[in-house]
Amino acid sequence: MKPSRLLLGWVAALLVIGIAVGTLQALELAIPASLISINWGLLLALLALALLDALRLKRLPQVRISRQMPGSLALGRWAEVPLKVEHDFGAPLRLHLFDHVPDGLSFDNLPLSIELQPGQFSQISYRLRPLKRGHFNFEHCEINLPSPFGLWSGKRLLNVSDQTRVYPDFARLYGGELLAVDNWLSQLGVRQRQRRGQGLEFHQLREFREGDSLRQIDWKATARQRTPITREYQDERDQQIIFMLDCGRRMRSQDGELSHFDHALNACLLLSYVALRQGDAVGLSTFASEQPRYLAPVKGTEHLTMLLNTVYDADNSRRTADYQAAANQLLARQKRRALVILITNLRDEDDEQLLAAVKCLNLHHRVLLASLQENVLDEIRHHPVQNQDEALTYCGAVDYLNASAQCHERLSAHGIAMLNVRPGELGSELVTRYLSWKKAGAF
């Protein structure tokens, strides 16, 4: 409980009057005796009134607050958090409310000011924007109640427990269901190549149409029906995709509000959504993390929820990635041939170690190595150089990019399929490569 501005104003006014009276007495000037009595009387009356008001404030009934917290939030997206305020006050009352938001969540429209009316409950809201993924607990709400005479302001800490989960930015995945798949993929920047020839998996028999290849004709069915019958094929289904996600210190690089690790998670979810709709199975394996995660490949679009629940609270560590150990662990778990997508932030010193690990994986699986490059390096390279410090920074960035390019060339020379992309472009590039290989039967 603390004094209000009204109480402080009255105390200051009476203090000024008392100082003025005391000064006049010290100067031996004549002043009415009643003035001193009035001043002391006002001071005593204010003290009594303040004590009475403080007592009434203590006896005010408790405010009841319920928070309608969403069960899940998307990283980096604003969400509304409604609050319901109930009370038993017999007169209108204005209070200030502040919700104790956990670290890792930014907020807007706090603290809130609300007018409470007798016999009614009030609905208010504020906005949350998650800055990192994970599990968050809300424990308290704080309110400031004015006393009936307005001389005090009382702080009350209410236990209002809630919890929510912050997932990777998956909102656009579910939004894509409202569009045709091809239009949706093209809006995301996915480039689909024209199919050459036919798919690998038999789909159905149908009548011969103009433009069909003679190799598609099923001669036995043609003889039975006495009309040309062709075999129709489709892209092979029931294939398996496994993401090997680096959770080490290099994925902590920040581009904008998201780290490379968060960009990689978003890209994995995007490709998972596409692959699951294509009838393929998707799995995940993380390495160089405090708590490694593994999810065996599973089919079905409902598997995306399981994947989200597996990775929503995953975080990168300060460890160095051990590619060989991660490859050996995956080979021990995954016996069936799969498309393994290894996502990392490649450095030139990783050349030999990474090459050995990928060659080991290539013996049993098809491997795609996706390396993220920092946007800041391109910004430095294109920024005008105007002084010595900028020249040194420019030369360092160019030297780093050249060394990185040479590392990629050495890996490509050994037949390793690679993607070297900016973090924000990783999702569309992965989907493009996946669809291209699937149509070509290159798994």
Backbone hydrogen bonds, N-H to C=O, Kabsch-Sander energy under -0.5 kcal/mol:
donor,donor_aa,acceptor,acceptor_aa,energy
2,K,153,S,-2.4
4,S,151,L,-2.5
8,L,4,S,-2.2
9,G,5,R,-2.4
10,W,6,L,-2.2
11,V,7,L,-2.5
12,A,8,L,-2.4
13,A,9,G,-2.3
14,L,10,W,-2.6
15,L,11,V,-2.1
16,V,12,A,-2.3
17,I,13,A,-2.2
18,G,14,L,-2.5
19,I,15,L,-2.6
20,A,16,V,-2.5
21,V,17,I,-2.6
22,G,18,G,-2.6
23,T,19,I,-2.4
24,L,20,A,-2.2
25,Q,21,V,-2.2
26,A,22,G,-2.3
27,L,23,T,-1.7
28,E,25,Q,-1.5
29,L,24,L,-2.5
35,L,32,P,-0.8
36,I,32,P,-0.7
37,S,33,A,-1.4
38,I,34,S,-3.0
39,N,35,L,-2.2
40,W,36,I,-2.4
41,G,37,S,-2.6
42,L,38,I,-2.8
43,L,39,N,-2.1
44,L,40,W,-2.5
45,A,41,G,-2.5
46,L,42,L,-2.6
47,L,43,L,-2.2
48,A,44,L,-2.5
49,L,45,A,-2.8
50,A,46,L,-2.6
51,L,47,L,-2.2
52,L,48,A,-2.5
53,D,49,L,-2.7
54,A,50,A,-2.4
55,L,51,L,-2.2
56,R,52,L,-2.3
57,L,53,D,-2.1
58,K,54,A,-2.0
59,R,55,L,-1.3
60,L,57,L,-1.2
64,R,86,E,-2.8
65,I,63,V,-0.5
66,S,84,K,-2.2
68,Q,66,S,-0.5
68,Q,82,P,-2.5
69,M,67,R,-1.4
73,L,165,R,-2.8
75,L,167,Y,-2.3
76,G,130,P,-1.8
77,R,74,A,-2.0
79,A,128,L,-2.4
81,V,126,Y,-3.0
83,L,124,I,-3.8
84,K,66,S,-2.7
85,V,83,L,-0.5
85,V,122,S,-2.9
86,E,64,R,-3.2
86,E,84,K,-0.5
93,L,116,L,-2.1
95,L,93,L,-0.5
95,L,114,I,-2.3
96,H,144,N,-1.6
97,L,112,L,-3.2
98,F,142,E,-3.3
100,H,140,H,-1.9
101,V,99,D,-1.2
105,L,102,P,-1.3
106,S,129,R,-2.7
108,D,127,R,-1.9
112,L,97,L,-3.2
114,I,95,L,-2.5
116,L,93,L,-3.7
116,L,114,I,-0.6
120,Q,117,Q,-1.7
122,S,85,V,-2.6
124,I,83,L,-2.5
126,Y,81,V,-1.5
127,R,108,D,-1.8
128,L,79,A,-2.8
129,R,106,S,-2.6
131,L,104,G,-3.1
132,K,104,G,-0.9
134,G,166,V,-1.9
136,F,164,T,-2.7
138,F,162,D,-3.2
141,C,158,L,-2.2
142,E,98,F,-3.4
143,I,156,R,-2.4
144,N,96,H,-2.6
145,L,143,I,-0.5
145,L,154,G,-3.1
147,S,152,W,-2.3
150,G,147,S,-1.3
153,S,2,K,-2.5
154,G,145,L,-3.3
156,R,143,I,-2.6
158,L,141,C,-3.3
158,L,156,R,-0.7
160,V,139,E,-1.9
160,V,158,L,-0.9
162,D,138,F,-2.4
164,T,136,F,-2.1
165,R,71,G,-1.3
166,V,134,G,-3.0
167,Y,73,L,-3.2
167,Y,165,R,-0.6
170,F,168,P,-2.0
173,L,170,F,-0.8
174,Y,170,F,-1.4
175,G,171,A,-2.1
176,G,172,R,-1.3
177,E,174,Y,-1.1
178,L,175,G,-1.4
179,L,176,G,-1.5
184,W,180,A,-2.8
185,L,181,V,-2.7
186,S,182,D,-2.1
187,Q,183,N,-1.9
188,L,184,W,-1.2
189,G,186,S,-1.1
190,V,185,L,-2.6
192,Q,190,V,-0.6
197,G,195,R,-0.6
200,L,234,Q,-0.6
201,E,234,Q,-2.3
203,H,232,E,-3.1
204,Q,232,E,-1.6
206,R,230,T,-2.1
208,F,228,P,-2.3
212,D,209,R,-2.2
216,Q,213,S,-1.4
217,I,214,L,-1.3
218,D,229,I,-2.8
219,W,217,I,-0.8
222,T,218,D,-2.2
223,A,219,W,-2.3
224,R,220,K,-2.0
225,Q,221,A,-2.4
226,R,222,T,-1.9
227,T,222,T,-0.9
230,T,206,R,-3.0
231,R,216,Q,-3.3
232,E,204,Q,-3.2
234,Q,201,E,-3.0
238,D,279,G,-1.1
241,I,281,A,-2.6
242,I,339,L,-2.8
243,F,283,G,-2.0
244,M,242,I,-0.5
244,M,341,I,-3.0
245,L,243,F,-0.7
245,L,285,S,-2.5
246,D,244,M,-0.6
246,D,343,I,-2.2
247,C,287,F,-2.5
249,R,319,R,-2.7
251,M,248,G,-1.2
252,R,249,R,-1.5
253,S,250,R,-1.0
255,D,258,L,-2.3
258,L,255,D,-1.0
260,H,253,S,-2.5
261,F,251,M,-1.8
263,H,259,S,-2.3
264,A,260,H,-2.4
265,L,261,F,-2.2
266,N,262,D,-2.4
267,A,263,H,-2.2
268,C,264,A,-2.4
269,L,265,L,-2.3
270,L,266,N,-2.2
271,L,267,A,-2.4
272,S,268,C,-2.4
273,Y,269,L,-2.3
274,V,270,L,-1.8
275,A,271,L,-3.1
276,L,272,S,-2.8
277,R,273,Y,-1.5
278,Q,274,V,-1.1
279,G,276,L,-1.1
280,D,275,A,-2.3
281,A,239,Q,-3.5
282,V,298,V,-2.0
283,G,241,I,-2.6
284,L,295,L,-2.2
285,S,243,F,-2.9
286,T,293,R,-2.5
287,F,245,L,-1.8
295,L,284,L,-3.1
298,V,282,V,-1.6
303,H,300,G,-1.9
304,L,301,T,-1.5
305,T,302,E,-0.9
306,M,302,E,-0.8
307,L,303,H,-2.3
308,L,304,L,-2.4
309,N,305,T,-2.3
310,T,306,M,-1.2
311,V,307,L,-1.6
312,Y,308,L,-1.8
314,A,311,V,-1.4
317,S,247,C,-3.2
317,S,288,A,-0.5
323,Y,321,A,-0.8
326,A,322,D,-2.0
327,A,323,Y,-2.5
328,N,324,Q,-2.4
329,Q,325,A,-2.1
330,L,326,A,-2.1
331,L,327,A,-2.5
332,A,328,N,-1.8
333,R,329,Q,-1.1
334,Q,330,L,-3.2
335,K,333,R,-0.8
339,L,240,Q,-2.9
340,V,338,A,-0.8
340,V,366,R,-3.3
341,I,242,I,-2.7
341,I,339,L,-0.6
342,L,340,V,-0.7
342,L,368,L,-2.4
343,I,244,M,-2.7
343,I,341,I,-0.6
344,T,342,L,-0.5
344,T,370,A,-2.4
346,L,344,T,-0.6
350,D,347,R,-1.6
351,D,348,D,-1.3
354,L,350,D,-2.9
355,L,351,D,-2.3
356,A,352,E,-2.1
357,A,353,Q,-1.8
358,V,354,L,-2.8
359,K,355,L,-2.4
360,C,356,A,-1.8
361,L,357,A,-2.0
362,N,358,V,-2.6
363,L,359,K,-0.8
363,L,360,C,-0.6
364,H,361,L,-1.6
365,H,361,L,-2.4
366,R,338,A,-2.3
367,V,365,H,-0.5
368,L,340,V,-2.9
369,L,417,A,-2.8
370,A,342,L,-3.2
370,A,368,L,-0.6
371,S,369,L,-0.6
371,S,419,L,-3.4
372,L,344,T,-1.9
373,Q,421,V,-2.1
377,L,374,E,-0.8
378,D,374,E,-0.8
379,E,375,N,-2.0
380,I,376,V,-2.4
381,R,377,L,-2.1
382,H,378,D,-1.8
383,H,379,E,-0.6
383,H,380,I,-0.7
386,Q,384,P,-0.6
391,A,387,N,-1.9
392,L,388,Q,-2.5
393,T,389,D,-2.4
394,Y,390,E,-2.4
395,C,391,A,-2.6
396,G,392,L,-2.4
397,A,393,T,-2.2
398,V,394,Y,-2.6
399,D,395,C,-2.5
400,Y,396,G,-2.1
401,L,397,A,-2.6
402,N,398,V,-2.4
403,A,399,D,-2.2
404,S,400,Y,-2.4
405,A,401,L,-2.5
406,Q,402,N,-2.2
407,C,403,A,-1.9
408,H,404,S,-2.2
409,E,405,A,-2.2
410,R,406,Q,-2.2
411,L,407,C,-2.0
412,S,408,H,-2.6
413,A,409,E,-2.1
414,H,410,R,-0.7
414,H,411,L,-0.9
415,G,412,S,-2.0
416,I,411,L,-1.5
417,A,367,V,-0.6
417,A,415,G,-0.5
419,L,369,L,-2.5
421,V,371,S,-1.8
421,V,419,L,-0.5
425,E,422,R,-1.4
426,L,422,R,-0.6
426,L,423,P,-1.1
429,E,425,E,-2.0
430,L,426,L,-2.5
431,V,427,G,-2.1
432,T,428,S,-2.2
433,R,429,E,-2.3
434,Y,430,L,-2.6
435,L,431,V,-2.6
436,S,432,T,-2.1
437,W,433,R,-2.6
438,K,434,Y,-2.4
439,K,435,L,-2.2
440,A,436,S,-1.5
441,G,437,W,-0.7
441,G,438,K,-0.6
442,A,437,W,-2.8
